[in-house]
Amino acid sequence: MPNRILSWLVRLICGLALALCMDIGNAGADTRDEFWPELDGFFKLDERMRLFLMAASTRSEEREVAAGTARIESRQLGASLDFTLKPIFRVSLREDDWERNRYLWLRVGYRYLDNPNKTSTNENRGLVELYSRAPLPADVWLTGRVKWELRDMDTGYSNRYGVRLGIERPFQLVGHSFVPYVHVEALYDTRFDSWSRQRYQAGFDFTINAHWRVEPYLARQDDEQPVVSHVNALGVTLKYSH
């Protein structure tokens, strides 16, 4: 049974990663390509809490529109507190990276989204996220996240809820941690009373040294509201821990 589960998980990872690569290489007329750079900082406050700071942006290619050309751009700044239960039985985890080793933790924070080209509205966003992990055979992990976004936009207030499932498998590569993963996420938007967005993501987290990690990934995002649209994205997240 463990071998069957592992075989199924490997096929799922390969299939989703191949689908993402095919989508990004074959963008249609209603699909745009974007680049998602991000810088994250994690600062330990005590055994159960840390500060998370992030800065991210979105950049797309120029596209022909009625008035000429347009480039989709947005910027995002955020600050959050991460909370976790202090390990009692697994004492070694008190010094480990508990984002990847503890079974349950919570993030509460705020983000500001700015759109300099006014392709969409600016936004003040409250954020609550609950992360969980469960071990599977052969060192594979099942990961999950549920989130609640409290969105104060130029057009009014709304809520968005997200459910994400994924699998990952850590390896050691030339003395460094290497963690390939696949995520699938669905988001419900109260503006439309519907599951309006799906996101598929495949990538890996690579530890450079004691303080720095890098996470390149491919993502596919499908929106059904307010209009049907698709995004193929290349993302790179640089992470600093202290």
Secondary structure, DSSP 4 states (H G I P E B T S, - for coil): -HHHHHHHHHHHHHHHHHHHHHHHHS--TTEEEEEEEEEEEEEE-SSSEEEEEEEEEEEE--EEETTEEE--EEEEEEEEEEEEPPPSS-GGGGSS-HHHH-SEEEEEEEEEEE-TT-SS--EEEEEEEEEEEEE-GGG-EEEEEEEEEEEEETTEEEEEEEEEEEEE--EEETTEEEEEEEEEEEEEETTTTEEEEEEEEEEEEEE-SSSEEEEEEEEEEEE-SSS-EEEEEEEEEEEEE-
